[in-house]
Amino acid sequence: MDAIEAAEQSGAPATVSGVAGALGVDQPRASRLVAGAVEAGLVRREADQSDGRRALLVRTEAGRALTQEVHRFRRSVFAEAMEGGRRRTGRTFARLLTRFVGALGSRTSH
């Protein structure tokens, strides 16, 4: 996951602190990642109307397009990897992957 995806996952405009938490990195590292995404034109900063000290991160059209392309690519790679596998194997893999991601999420949220 990167800064763009972390901003996307919140469902609402994200903050650098939110990106840091989502990525499991410290604030300075998240700030550098966000700065790179801003410089690349993938994310923009907007003033938080409820707290003027805070900047909200919003994906730009280019950021949304890149995110969609990455998701399409991941789905195609996954589909290709699963191709030829039996239906039962796919279901078992999906169940185990879901369990793994859940465990990983609870582990990194501390």
Secondary structure, DSSP 8 states (H G I E B T S, - for coil): --HHHHHHHTSS-B-HHHHHHHHT--HHHHHHHHHHHHHTTSEEEEEETTEEEEEEEEE-HHHHHHHHHHHHHHHHHHHHHHTTS-HHHHHHHHHHHHHHHHHHHHHHT-
